[in-house]
Amino acid sequence: MKRTKIEQLLLVVAWAGLIGGILFTTLVSKGIWESHMDMAFPQAVLTFVGGVGASVVGWAVLMQVIRISDKIRRIEEHLKEPKE
């Protein structure tokens, strides 16, 4: 099934956001952990869990938008077919 340019862009943004968000969150959490401040471990864990969770939720929302668009296109194509 062919996707429009906007859908392809959403797909790229979704995957880049997921991978980039996880990598960025990992780096921020590592920086917090290595700061050796008071309560650094709980803050690093909370930052990691929150960042990864936000990345996964954003990815899932964008993937659902793309999936809904695919279903709508499939329905439109089905309705355009001649009735015999």
DAUR-V865944 format. One line per field, one symbol per residue. psi: psi as a letter, one per 30 degrees, with the letter a starting at -180 (. if undefined). A space follows every 50 residues. Layout:
psi->???
This chain:
psi->kklleeeeeeeeeeeeeeeeeeeeeeeeeeeeeffhlkheeeeeeeeeee eeeeeeeeeeeeeeeeeeeeeeeeeeeeffkkk.
